[in-house]
Every structure is written in structure tokens, then in C-alpha cells.
Amino acid sequence: MTRFLSLGFLFLLPLAAQAQQTDALSLGRIAVRPDSLRGVIQGEILVFHRPFTPLLPLQEQLRQVAGVQATPYSGALGAQVAVRIRGAASLSGNAQPLYVVDGVPVFQHTFQLSNSNSPGGIVPAETMELDTNPLLSIPSEDIEQVEILKGGYETALYGSQGLNGVIRITTRRGKAGKPRLTYAGYGGVQRTRYRYDLLDAREYATLHNEVSQRYGLPAKYSPAQVAALGKGTDWQNELLRTAAVHEHHLGLSGGTATTRYYAAADYLNQEGVVLNSRLRRYAVRAALNQQIGQRLRLEATGSFSQTEQRIPAYYAVANALFTPPTQSTTDNPDPGYYVNPVEVARQAYQAPEQQRLLAQLGARYEVATGLILDLRANLERATLRSRSYRAAFGSFPPGQNGDLLFTYRQLVLNPALRYARSFGEQRHSVTASLEAMRQAPETTTAQRTYLPDPSGILTTSTSTAQNSVTFYQLTAGYTFDERYQIRGTLRRDPTNTFDATKPWSWLPGAQVRWHAAKENFWTSAPGKLDVWVGWGRTSGAGNFGRNHFLSMLSGGNPRQMIPLFLPEPSQQLDAGAEAGLLHNHLTVTAQAYSRQTNTTVSNFYLSSITHDDYLRNTGLELTVRGSWQAGKVHGSSQLAAAANRNRFETGDDISYSFSHHRTLNHQPLSTFYGYRVQGLDATHDLKYEDVNGRGNPGDQQPLGSGLPRQLLSFTQQLTMGRLEMQLQADGMFGYQLQNSALIYLDATNSGTNASGRVRQRWTPTHPDTDVPVAGTLLPRVSTYTLQSGNHGRLSALTVSYKVWEKEARNVRLWVGGQNLVVLTKYRGFDPNVSSAGSHNQQAGLDAGAYPTARTILLGVRATL
């Protein structure tokens, strides 16, 4: 069986102390647990101990697991995070993994605007998806463990919803014992980690005069004016600020042998590093477990959260980069039609308020020895109200110009019959389950736009959608003498959640595992050697509202974006081995996988497209965990590495086109398509490679992918007496980034301010350069602005000290930092960003919408 990975204190611990489980200093351990009655062979698990990284989004902590990429949409407060498990498995425009909370699929719906305008052809996901990160609704202190299911068999357990992997979250419950009151709180500051290198006022004026001279126009600035100019206005300094953040969590838990309870309340207040941005979250949670007699167990959980945000217009930061430094904060060069970046941030913003409710009732009855009847009912409800405000422009004053109301409700009913017994002196173990799950989501949308004056409403739209689908599943498993294990699953799923008349699909999975260290011939020191092979089929047909994308087909009308539906049947074969060495102080896990997804699409309105398309993924994963001791210092270390290769293959000449990417035959997804620069031409402009021999300006061609080929993560935990330290570092390699701001900032036409790179432009006195002459515009995609995203990051570092301890009561102080150091040559706010959200065909886009912050925190945790 796969091992459990414990997340001690802050992060995922390596093999902390299986051989020294009695060591009181050990914060976590890796262990083998019997199969659960739900018939799932466990995946890699993060078990949270307190305290751990409180402000770092949960998804970003998943990078500690080999093969998991977590990329925020931006550095904005509450921003969503695109998570890719074992690479990109789908062409979908919203290809997120399935989140399962306490056994129930949740967070499958995204509140999304019907349209949006954006410069440069990029639509930042924040302008379309108004949801906050759904995991923000569950405070970190309320999470007990997180499982990452990525293998062929494990994902097949979730059938038509398991295509992109599964993240299962188990929330905290009460434990038998005296009532315990816990408090966890912290406060700190955030500041932008990186700022663009831009021209100052004197440099900008000089560039502007050179452009005018090239085109025979009079110079705007005289030599005396240029000499009198200083640094000018630093618009980044005007817009970006140091921001405060604090969070407080209060919990109460306890119980008896028959009754256990847990209750908690949480408050988060976070100011943004961009002017006029903020986030507040209120959350409460309760859980009750009750044993009635010997056979019946009841449980009830409920959580409610409310998030209030203020989000400046996504172009506010870009305006700060583009506005000339010669312009002051009080200048108004074009009355009625000019608003400086500071006023844009103050006047143009969204004010969303979101509420999330999760409630679950469960009953478990032991019908006979080993036979369990399990019934769960779950309600998920989300409401989003948002008001939009615009800046003054022309004759229109600033003010509110739109409002919307989204609601989402899903009812889930999950009856199951489970069986688990051992026979023949415990040599034969059998598990089986038969279950069904019915999901019934319903959404409503009401959207209205208008002018900020009494001139009336411009547009009004309302819509309602209902759906329901039922899954059926059979799982079975057999283990002989704790050595040989086989597991299987078979799901009956719909092939199209939008059309009930479509045929059903059967999605099987199986896994064979050999516990070699249990064999009689194993004579080495106590350890572990497991070998396994797994296989499974999944699809994306059950991912409500996510299994489609809008695209322009090759040869089509550029203005016509066609909605394409993606059932995407997929199969994955994986194999692995795990060895425990040196009395299990060192554990090495290696896995390989191959996955093929049929990406043939169909049009929502027209006939099916009949060609056969495939997305193929292959990869390797390696995890090395070790525990050690040097004097009084106990340490545990983990290194996780992964490599992934994906290719799109089509039986036709069809391709899918986007503003910066194309999905092409025999190329990776998210392939940038543009011009390859070959220095400067005779006029000192950029020269592009001529592929077809027809002459300059050259030809567009594939230039690399926005999906990383290699992932690397390192975690370290040190303990010495009452002092502890935790570190998480990770990196992404082998991918490209397209920064839309640099398309303008690296140009030398002085239409906007320019980057420091322009200082090296060609002039008669500076001929040895690859930066073009003043007055040059840049194409949308070229190797001139396309950059490597390779980077290493110190994601989090925390040091804590236990100042008081008596029995189970204690007080601990800690200080920590996040995003402290990023080693990269990338010239944007952050090299790990995805402005196109979780769209697998548009990875690697950076619209510069919101910078990433460096965070310093001071916290306390007490158990009384």
C-alpha cells in the first residue's frame, strides 16, 4: 500500500520516525494503514500538525508532492490556484482537479461573467471568474489531512470526474477527552517582492525625442527641459504599498467514548499591496459524532463562510507601468478623458461578497459483522453578490455601473453498502462496496450593467440551469497473507452531463501490489519494499460546467469563437516501487506513468467533429525521504522531483488557435506561436527567421510551451528541544512565459513608458546591441519578449519555540516568512503565474494584473 505522508508543523514531513515512534520530538510519521471501508487505496497524504503555513494557500503546499504543479492566477488576495497533477490531462478551459471534502465532491462550479474586454488579447481569469479560491472557505486550522490521488486506479475511483486528479480533504473532528480550547493567531506585513525596472523621466524624454527624430517630427522636449527633468513620478511607488494582515482562530473540542464534538470560528483581515484592495473572511464550523449502541454511528458537520473583497480593475497595475514618469499625480493633460493610475485603482473596482455553506449528515449502521450500511446527504450552497464601479471618463462621473447575483446549490445523496472481513487466521482479507451517488446542481445568474448616471440600464440578463446525474460504483479487493493485493473498481457514468439521452460509459480500474518485504526469503534488516502496477479509465464528462472551452478552429473566422464540449475519455497506466532502507530512516519512492486522453471535441450547436485527437502524457516521479539525528538536533528531509512530457496528436490537420498559443499536432499543449528573432536588420529593427523563404518579416512558428517539464520540491524540518524550524522550497523548470506588459514596455516607440532593457537600444554611438532602434513596435508573440520561467523559490520558512508546556496544554510562538526569495531571470512580478487561469491550452500567460507579495508573520498558538 502507498504510504501516508505526514505534514508536521508546517509542511510535509519525510520519514520522520517510523523506527522511533516513541520519540516525543517526532511530529509525524509515515505508516501503513489498513484499507478503508470506502475501498480506496490511499494516495499521498498531508497530515496537518499545528502550527503550519497559515497564509500560504493550501494548493501551494501541495507542491511538496511529486508531480503536483500549483500556479496562482495572480498575487491578488484570495486568487484561485491552477493545480495540475501529473501534467495537463485535458483541453478544458477550466481543468481543475476534483475537490472532495469529507467524502463529497464540492467546488465544481465557477461563477463566471458572460463577457470581458482586455488589452493584448489576454483575458485575465480574475475578470471572468469572480470566485475567491474555494479553499479559502475552509480555514487551515480546520483541516486534518489532505490526500492527493493521481494514480490510474485511484483516479478511476472517481470515474468521469477524476480526469484531472483528486484532492480529498478531511476536516477536523473532536476527540475523546477533556474539553480543549485552542487559539491560533498571527499578524504581519506584506510587500511587493519585485518591481519592474522602468525608465525615469529624463530617460523617457530622451527616448521620446529619438522617436520624433526618426519620423521627422519636432522634439517634444528641449535640451534644457531634458536636463531639468529628474526621476519623475514612480507610478509603481504610488500604487503599491506595504499591507497588514492578521488572522484569529478559536476552537473547542472534546468528547466521551460515545460523543465527540468540535466547534471553531475564524476571522481573517488582509489588506492588499495594491491600493484599494482588501479581503475579509468570517468562518464558523461545527462537527458532532454520536455513537448509539454498538451498531449505529451518526455524524453531522456544517460550515459557513463569508468573504468580502475589494479588487481594483485588473488594468490598474498595467496603467502604473505604462504611464510616462513625466506625468505627475496632479497633472490632467486631457480633461475628462484622462485618469491617472492612482485614481483608476480608487474608482474602478469590483466589490464581491461571497457566502459558502457546506452541511452534511451521515449515518453508519453495522448490519452484520463486517457489513456496513453507509448513508450520506450533503448540501452545498454558494452565493455571490458583486458590485462593479468605473472611473470617471468623458462626461460620465465615477460610480457604480453594474451588479450581479449568482447562486449555486448542489444536493448530494450517497448510499453505500460496504464489506470487509478476514479469514483463515487472517491470511485472506476481502473488501467490497456497492454505492451510488446522485448530484443535483442548480445555478441562477442575474447580471445588469448601466451608466453611473440616471441615463438608464444598458444590459440585463438572467438565466437558470438545473442538472442531475447519478453514478454507480462497485469496488472489490483481496489480500493474501499481507503480501499480494489486488483491487478493482467499476463505475457506470454518463458520457455527457448536458444530454441525458447520450449513452452511459463503464469506467474500470485495477491495481496489483506486492509487499515483497513480507516474503519468507526477505532476510535483510526490517524495512519495506512494495511494488505495484495500476491502470484505470476516467473522463471529464462529469465535471459540471468545466469540460468545454471556446476556441477558433484553424481556418475559421477569427471573430467566431466556437464552444466545444469535451467528454475526454482517458486511460492511465502507472507502476511504482517504494523501498524503506536503513531501518526505514530512508525511504525512496519511484513511479512512472503513461496517460492517453481522447480529446475529440463536439460543437454544442453543430454536428460532431469526427477526427481522432489524443493528448499523451508520460512522466517519472521520485521522492526521497529521510530522518536523521546529529547530537540534540533531529531532522527530517524530503526531496520530490518529477518530469512530464505531453504531446497533442490529431488525425487531421485541425488545430485550435488562441491569442498567443496554438494547439498543434505533435506539439505540447500551451505552445506559443510567433516569430523567432535573429538579431537586427539593416534598418536596426528586429529581424525574424524566414522559414518558407518568402522574405522578412519572417514566419510564425512554435516557440515553446507554457507548461513546465520538470518540478522540484525540498522540505526540511529541524527540532532541538523546544525549538523547531520548517522550510519549503520548490521550483519549476522547462517552460516559457509571455508577459503582455513587456510587449509594450520592451518596445522603443515611447507610446508608453519603457523597461530598463530599452536603455541598451541601438544608436549611432551604441551599435553593438540586440535592442532595436527607437520607434520600433513589437509583435504579439516573439522570442524577443518570450522568457524562460525557470525558477527556484523559498516558499516558506518558519521558526517556532514552545514557551510553556504542561501535559497536553502548551503555548508556542513562531515567526515566519513566505515568498522570501525567488531565484529567476524572469522580468515580471513572479514567474509562477497563470493569467488565463486553469486553461491547459493557455498556460504561461502573465498579464501583470497583481504582483506577488513577500510576507513576514509573527504568530502564537495555545492549547488550554
C-alpha positions, 0 to 999 in steps of 0.5 A: 500500500502507498504510504501516508505522508505526514505534514508536521508543523508546517509542511510535509514531513519525510520519514520522520520516525517510523523506527522511533515512534516513541520519540516525543520530538517526532511530529509525524510519521509515515505508516501503513494503514489498513484499507478503508471501508470506502475501498480506496487505496490511499494516495499521498497524504498531508497530515496537518500538525499545528502550527503550519503555513497559515497564509500560504494557500493550501494548493501551494503546499501541495507542491511538496508532492511529486508531480503536483504543479500549483500556479496562482492566477495572480498575487491578488488576495484570495486568487484561485490556484491552477493545480495540475497533477501529473501534467495537463490531462485535458483541453478544458478551459477550466481543468481543475482537479476534483475537490472532495471534502469529507467524502463529497465532491464540492467546488465544481462550479465557477461563477463566471461573467458572460463577457470581458474586454482586455488589452493584448488579447489576454483575458485575465481569469480574475475578470471572468471568474469572480470566485475567491479560491474555494479553499479559502472557505475552509480555514487551515486550522480546520483541516486534518489531512489532505490526500492527493490521488493521481494514480490510474486506479485511484483516479478511476475511483472517481470515474468521469470526474477524476480526469484531472486528479483528486484532492480529498480533504478531511476536516477536523473532528473532536476527540475523546477527552477533556474539553480543549480550547485552542487559539491560533493567531498571527499578524504581519506585513506584506510587500511587493517582492519585485518591481519592474525596472522602468525608465525615469523621466529624463530617460523617457524624454530622451527616448521620446525625442529619438522617436520624433527624430526618426519620423521627422517630427519636432522634439517634444522636449528641449535640451534644457527641459531634458536636463531639468527633468529628474526621476519623475513620478514612480507610478509603481511607488504610488500604487503599491504599498506595504499591507497588514494582515492578521488572522484569529482562530478559536476552537473547542473540542472534546468528547466521551467514548460515545460523543465527540464534538468540535466547534471553531470560528475564524476571522481573517483581515488582509489588506492588499499591496495594491491600493484599494484592495482588501479581503475579509473572511468570517468562518464558523464550523461545527462537527458532532459524532454520536455513537448509539449502541454498538451498531449505529454511528451518526455524524453531522458537520456544517460550515459557513463562510463569508468573504468580502473583497475589494479588487481594483480593475485588473488594468490598474497595475498595467496603467502604473507601468505604462504611464510616462514618469513625466506625468505627475499625480496632479497633472490632467493633460486631457480633461475628462478623458484622462485618469491617472493610475492612482485614481483608476485603482480608487474608482474602478473596482469590483466589490464581491461578497461571497457566502459558502455553506457546506452541511452534511449528515451521515449515518453508519449502521453495522448490519452484520459483522463486517457489513456496513450500511453507509448513508450520506446527504450533503448540501452545498450552497454558494452565493455571490453578490458583486458590485462593479464601479468605473472611473470617471471618463468623458462626461460620465462621473465615477460610480457604480455601473453594474451588479450581479447575483449568482447562486449555486446549490448542489444536493448530494445523496450517497448510499453505500453498502460496504464489506470487509472481513478476514479469514483463515487466521487472517491470511485472506482479507476481502473488501467490497462496496456497492454505492451510488451517488446522485448530484443535483446542481442548480445555478441562477445568474442575474447580471445588469450593467448601466451608466453611473448616471440616471441615463438608464440600464444598458444590459440585463440578463438572467438565466437558470440551469438545473442538472442531475446525474447519478453514478454507480460504483462497485469496488472489490479487493483481496489480500493474501497473507499481507503480501499480494493485493489486488483491487478493482473498481467499476463505475457506470457514468454518463458520457455527457452531463448536458444530454441525458439521452447520450449513452452511459460509459463503464469506467474500470480500474485495477491495481496489483501490489506486492509487499515483497518485504513480507516474503519468507526469503526477505532476510535483510534488516526490517524495512519495506519494499512494495511494488505495484502496477495500476491502470484505470479509465476516467473522463471529464464528462462529469465535471459540471460546467468545466469540460468545454472551452471556446476556441477558433478552429484553424481556418475559421473566422477569427471573430467566431469563437466556437464552444466545444464540449469535451467528454475526454475519455482517458486511460492511465497506466502507472507502476511504482516501487517504494523501498524503506532502507536503513531501518526505514530512516530512508525511504525512496519512492519511484513511479512512472506513468503513461496517460492517453486522453481522447480529446475529440471535441463536439460543437454544442450547436453543430454536428460532431467533429469526427477526427481522432485527437489524443493528448499523451502524457508520460512522466517519472516521479521520485521522492526521497525521504529521510530522518536523521539525528546529529547530537540534540538536533533531529531532522527530517528531509524530503526531496520530490522531483518529477518530469512530464512530457505531453504531446497533442496528436490529431488525425487531421490537420485541425488545430485550435488557435488562441491569442498567443498559443496554438494547439498543434499536432505533435506539439505540447499543449500551451505552445506559443506561436510567433516569430523567432528573432535573429538579431537586427536588420539593416534598418536596426529593427528586429529581424525574424527567421524566414522559414518558407523563404518568402522574405522578412518579416519572417514566419510564425512558428512554435516557440515553446510551451507554457507548461513546465517539464520538470518540478522540484520540491525540498522540505526540511524540518529541524527540532532541538528541544523546544525549538523547531524550524520548517522550510519549503522550497520548490521550483519549476523548470522547462517552460516559457512565459509571455508577459503582455506588459513587456510587449509594450514596455520592451518596445522603443516607440515611447507610446508608453513608458519603457523597461530598463532593457530599452536603455541598451537600444541601438544608436549611432554611438551604441551599435553593438546591441540586440535592442532595436532602434527607437520607434520600433513596435513589437509583435504579439508573440516573439522570442524577443519578449518570450522568457524562460520561467525557470525558477527556484523559490523559498516558499516558506520558512518558519521558526517556532519555540514552545514557551510553556508546556504542561501535559497536553496544554502548551503555548508556542510562538513562531515567526515566519516568512513566505515568498522570501526569495525567488531565484529567476531571470524572469522580468515580471512580478513572479514567474509562477503565474497563470493569467488565463487561469486553469486553461491547459491550452493557455498556460504561461500567460502573465498579464501583470494584473497583481504582483506577488507579495513577500510576507513576514508573520509573527504568530502564537498558538495555545492549547488550554 
